[in-house]
Amino acid sequence: MSMKVMVPVKRVVDANVKVRVKPDNTGVDLSNVKMAVNPFCEIAIEEAVRMKEAGTAEEVVAVAVGSSACQEQLRTCLALGADRAVLIETDVEAQPLGIAKALAALQAKENADVVIFGKQSIDGDNSQTGQMFAALTGMPQGTFASEITIADGKAQVVREVDGGLQTVSINVPAVITTDLRLNEPRYASLPNIMKAKKKPLDTMTPDELGVDMTPSLEILSVEPPAERQAGIKVETVEDLVDKLKNEAKVIA
């Protein structure tokens, strides 16, 4: 079974960078901040590349929705093993529903057999785009995957749920979102980084796809979490119980 796999990826603040809120609380300060591929999207790219290496997939297409700066992250995906990339370029704030609509329109052109999303982005933490895309395209979905097996026109997805693990079997074409334990993403080698510069990266706009990406949500305020007070050490269990009872008042 030889398939096309499409992997939507998102440009986010590098996970090792301390996020700063703008002084006017209108959003996150992105000035001179290192950006990277969303970690869950890296897992999705890795899984798609492994499918190609195993002979299950024939082509891996990385897709991003956002400004022209997203080309940097798409080149990273090409260096990690994607065959080509597509940027749906827009300066409008990309929200989950708008992204899902743009990707659904692109899917109508690409006809990918499997679309693999990261389960969420580390900036918005919405965990919505993959599910919205599945609803818009009518494709079955397996979310929070920790193991994926594709054979005989079906995808078997082991997914993590509150009570443990659940295994679902869905027909291909299918949508899958990745969990942390699915794989360990590789690092891009220098030769592959150089090769990535020559791989095709196409650009199109939402208008060309017939999609309206006007934001449906308005961010009223962004605030950093309250600073936690320093903890204290107690000498004995009795002291701990006393403080929990009389100061914290969490036990009777």
N, C-alpha and C positions, 0 to 999 in steps of 0.2 A: 504494500500500500504506500504510494508516494503522494505526499500532500504538500500544500502550501500552508505555512504557518505565519500568521500575522501577530506581531507583538507591539501593542501600544506602550509607549514609555513616557515618563514625565520628568521634566527638569525641576530639581528641587535643591534647596540649600544642602550642602554636603553634611552628612550625618555627624561628622566630627566637629562641626562649627557651632559655636554658641549663638543661638538666634537672638537678635536684638529687635525690640519693638520701636517703631518710629516715635519721636517725642510727642507728636500730635495724636498718637494712638489710632492712626488710620490703617495701619498694616505693619508688616515686617520690613525692617530695613535691609534691603538687598544691595546696598552700595558697597562695592569692593568685597563682596562675599563670594567665596568659592562655591560653585554650583556643581551638581553631579547628577547621574542617573539615579532615580528613586531606587533604593535598595530592593524593594519587592519586584520592581521592573527588571532589575539585574537578574533576579532569580528566574523570571519569566523568559528572558533572553537566553539564559543558560540552558533552561529546559528545552527550548526550541532548537538550539544548536545541538544539544545531545540527541534530539530526535533525528536531526539531519545526519549526524555522525553514525547513528544506528541504522540509517537507511529507511526510517519511517517517513521522514519529510524530505522533500526535494528542494524547497526554497523557504528561506526565512526572511520576512519583511518587517523591519522596525518602523514604527510610525509615531510621530509626535504631533501634538496640537499646541501651538503657542507662537511666540515671536521667533524671529530669525536666529536668535541666540541658541535656540534648541538644536541647531545644526551641530553644535559641539557635542551634545549628548548622543545624537544620532550617529556621529562619526565614531564615538566610543562603542556603540552597539555594533557597528560594522567591523570594528577592530576585534570585538568579542566573537564574531562569527556570522553575523547577519549578512545576507547576500546583497540587499539593497535597502534603501530607506526612503520614506516619504514624510515630508513636513507639510502639515496643513497650517499655513502661516496666517496668524491673526494677532493684532495688538489688543483685541478685546480680552478682558479677563476670562480665562477659560475655566468654566465651572462644570461639574460632573455631567449635567444633562446636555449642555452644549457640546462637550467633548464626545459624549456618547452619540449624539446626532451626527456629528462630523464623521466619526468612525463608522457609523452605520452606512452613511452615504459612500464612504470609501470602500466598505465591504461589498457594496453592490457592484463596484467596478472590479475589485480584486478577487472576489469569490474564494476567500481563504477557507480551507477545510477546518482549521482549528485557530481560534483567536485566544491567545494567552495573555491575561492581564496580571499585574501584581495585585494582590488583594486590596491594597490601599496605598496612598502616598503618605510620606511622613510629614508633609506640611499640613494638608487639610484633614487627613485621617478620616475621610468620608466613607471609604469602602462602598462606593455607589456606582462608579462608572461601568464596571464589568457587568453588573446586574442590569443596569439601564440599557446597555448595549444589547444584552441578550433579549430583553423585552422588546426593543425596537426592531430587532432582526428576526425575532421568533425562533432563535437558536436555543437548544437546550443548554443548561449550564451546570458545571460542577465547581463549587466555590471552596476556597480555603484548602486547596489540594496539598497533601503531603506525599502523594505518590500518584503517578499517571502511567497507565498502560493503554496503548492504542493498537487494536487489531480487529480485523473482520468488520470494518465500518463502525466500530463502537469504541468509545473511550471509557475505560474503567478508572474512576477517580476515588482514591481514598482521601477522605476529608476529615478535618479535625472539628469536632463538635464538643459541647460542654461535657457530655457524658463519656467521651473517649473518641473512637474512630468510627466513621460511617463510610461504607463503600457503595458508590452509585455507578450504574452503567447508563451511559447516554449515547445517543446516536450522533455520528459525525455528519455534517458540520456541527461544531460545538464550541462553547465558550468555557474557558477554564480560568480561575483565578488562583494564584499561587500563595502558599503559606511559607513560613520561614524554613520549615524542615524539609522542603521539597528537594533542595540541593545546595551545594556550596559553589557560588559563582567563581569562575576563573578570573585571572588577571590577564589583561591584554598585553601580549608580547610586543616588543618594538617592531619586529618585521610586520606583524599584523596591523599595527598602528599605521605604518607606512603604506601598506596595501589598502587600508581603509580609505585613504585619500583618493584612490582611483575608483572606488566602488560608486555606483550610481546613487545619487540623492536627489529625488524629484521634489519640487515645491508646487503646491497648489493653494488656493484660497477657499474659505467657506462658501463664497459667492459662486465659485466654479462648481462646487458640489451642490449648490442650491440649498445651503443650510444657513439658518439664522442663529447666530451664537450670542445674541443679546443676553446678558446675565439676568437670571430670574431671581437671584438673591442679592441683598444689599448688606455689606458688612458695616455695622454701626460702630463697632469699637474693637480694638485688639489690645489686650493687656497681658503683661507677663504674670505668671503665677506668683502668689504671695510668697515672700521669703519665709522659710521655716526657721523657727527659733532653734538655737543650739540645744542638743540633748545634754543630759547629765548622767553621771555614773553613780550607782548606788552600791553600798558595801555588802548588803545582805538581802536575802529574800524578804525579810520582814520590812526593811526600808522600802523595797519595791512595792509591796502590798500596801503599805501605809500611804505612799504617794499616789498610787492608782486609786485608792479609796478616798483620800481626803483632799488631794490636789486636782488630779485629773477627773475624779468622780466618775470613773468608768466601771467600777465594781461597787457593790453594796456591802 
